[in-house]
Structure formats: C-alpha cells, structure tokens
C-alpha cells in the first residue's frame, strides 16, 4: 500500500503526519470518502466539487487545482492497483502552532489513502437495519454546517455511541427543530404512495453523492422525488425506508424506534433501487 502525503508516496508504516497538524489538534480540515468499482472511480468529479465546497466554507485553500487533485487521486489508485476499494482524501489546515489560529498554518496538507473496504455484512442488506432515534441533534448550520464534510465528526460519533450503547446498528438524527436530518454517516429516504422523500440538505443532511444518484434513478421506477421536511411520524408510517452512503451504498431499514416499517421486511422498491444502483456503479466512473 502506498499512501500519498504532500507530493510523495509512502508505505503504510511510514505514512505519518506531524502532531502539530491542525487536522489532528482541532479537526481543522475536510475530507471525502470515495469508492472504486471495477477499476473506475465512482462520481469523482462530484466528490471533488464537494471537497472544494467544504474547503471554501472553512476558508481553506488546498493549494492545488481540482484537476491536480484529480491527478493525485488517480495516481494513488494506479499505485495501489485495487479494482474495488475505498479512497479517503483529506485536506487539513496543515502544520501550525498549538494555538488554534489558522493563520499560523502556512500550507494545507493533502493525504490520499486507498484501501480495501470493510463492507457491511451481507445479512444487513438481506434483513435490513434497525434504527434508533438518538437524543444527539445534528449540528445546526449556524454553528457548523452539516452540508459540508469537515474533519469534525464528533456530532456523528456521539450519535453512533448513543445508538450502540442501546444495542442498535445505526442512529437516526433529528435537527434542532426536531425534523429528521440523516443517519450518523448516511442519508435517509422514505417511500410513501409512489413518492420518494429525503430530508432537504438545509434541514441538516449532507448532500450525499449516493443520495444524488438515487434521486436521479428514482423516476425510472415511477417514483416522484421530493427533498423536503420529514417528521418521525412520516418515517414510522412509511411503506419503505433505506439509507444511502458511499460505504453503505443503498441499505434497507426495517424498523425505527420499535416501529416496523411497512411489513418489517426490506421493501420491493428499495430492492430494485439497490440493483439499479449496482448497475450504475458498473457503468459509470473515471478509469485509472
Ligand atoms: N451523511 C454523512 C454525515 C456522511 O458522513 C453521508 C451522509 C453519505 O454521503 P455519500 O456522499 O457518501 O453518499 C456521509 C458519508 C464510514 C463513513 O466509515 C461514511 C461516511 C463518512 C465517513 C465515514 O462509514 N459517509
């Protein structure tokens, strides 16, 4: 395995960064999780757009153009030779002092890791996930905008810990007003009466790349799509429910807070969307 750090490739054991990096000290940075399918990088441009959008939000200049960043990702893929895998692309504020002043960090650091993916057990897809709504609310946009993918994931980790402590596989997070936002690291969808609904991003959902792909393919199944407000009663009474994310892909949800969704089995449209999404990952992508 060869890991890219600031212009050079290192073997796994030698891939190290400074303890003065503000990514480590303050979570000051942004990142992307990207998937390789069949020797091609899935929706790389969309991931890079989101990375630069997140960087702009925290006023961080990655120091390389989008085209150069694409080159870094593709070269990392070539050197690692995985035909299916996971890319973690990270831009940190870089090395600075122990004070949090970002001005003391002259240069951003870029890290690109390509590794095999720890995929969810197959049984999760066959029987579906059981969710718990946690008390940890999604960050409010005026504090740290959940539409951006920053290195500060404690909000999500607190949610995950809470679900885990009660024996649940995944956490459902509400925003400060009590509307459904997303799962700890995945977007949420429900299907009701031929409508496919997902929380609008301004309500606390990340604009997920998988979410966008599902919204694109949904009309093929006669589903009318809406990015909107969703409440817990909407989720409980939905016919079908599923999560989307780069790692999880499309995964059925069969129970939320002790309420069965539909008949408590993965829904038929969810299953068709899963198959269609897999086809998309075979057809699309940037070769390396
Ligand atoms: N919401 C949040 C908060 C996320 O972090 C998604 C939704 C799904 O977005 P994409 O673009 O992937 O469809 C994410 C991204 C992991 C892991 O190890 C997953 C994510 C981020 C970091 C780690 O499972 N998901």
Boltz pocket constraint, residues with backbone or C-beta under 6 A from the ligand:
constraints:
  - pocket:
      binder: B
      contacts: [[A, 33], [A, 146], [A, 156], [A, 182], [A, 183], [A, 184], [A, 185], [A, 186], [A, 187], [A, 205], [A, 206], [A, 207], [A, 208], [A, 209], [A, 210], [A, 211], [A, 244], [A, 245], [A, 246], [A, 247], [A, 248]]
      max_distance: 6.0
